[in-house]
Amino acid sequence: MGTPLHNRFIPREELHSFSAWSPDSFSGHEQTAAHGPGVPPAPPPEPTAEERAAQHQAQLAEARQMGYKDGYRDGLVALENFKQSYAAQVTAQVAAVAAAFRAQLDAMEQQLARGLSQVAIEIARQAVRSELATRPQLIEAVAQEALNSLVHSARHIRVHLHPDDHQLLTTQGQLDLDARDARLLSDPAITRGGCVVESDIGVIDASIEARWRRAAAALGHDSGWSDSVPDAPISEDTP
């Protein structure tokens, strides 16, 4: 009777290969044996209608949430663009209104300045007329100033005066005519209150018209002495 198999000692030379045993060894062996070599595992079961509906609802909810986020982001971008465009438009409109207001204000200031200077011209004109009417002896100062404007080498000096001024200076004047070898000439073409001095080297125009044009030009006006009311009458009672 031979030795039982489980009691037999196996020599080393009879051992060709071995591996460590684990509790899962039998389960793996059984699984391989169950499917067999080269047989693929069974596909997962198809989802039920309820599962498909739940998946569809989840996908719809996710798409809705993504659409809300995208719409909100696009809305913020559109709102920011609108704010910038509106601000630029308002700024341009305000600038245009301000420029128009400044232009109107400048025009009003210029119109007011012209009006004021015109009023000043008229007031000065009336003041001069009044002075000439009440103080005709002022012609002496005008004639003396015109004589002094001539250089000392001037010869053949003639002072043209209105006939009334000529009579006044001839009878009451104190012009230094002898020192300049000058003569007074009565000239109806000269407006009272002015004179014209002629010499061999030039003419000094000290007429009312010339002096007035120079004064008006200094105020920015091209206004003549006779552009307004006629000359005020000279009082015959004035000495």
Secondary structure by P-SEA (a helix, b strand, c coil): ccccccccccccccccbbbbbccaaaaaaaaaaaacccccccccccccaaaaaaaaaaaaaaaaaaaaaaaaaaaaaaaaaaaaaaaaaaaaaaaaaaaaaaaaaaaaaaaaaaaaaaaaaaaaaaaaaaaaaacccaaaaaaaaaaaaccccccbbbbbbcaaaaaaaaccccccccccbbbbbbbcccccccbbbbcccccccccaaaaaaaaaaaacccccccccccccccccccc
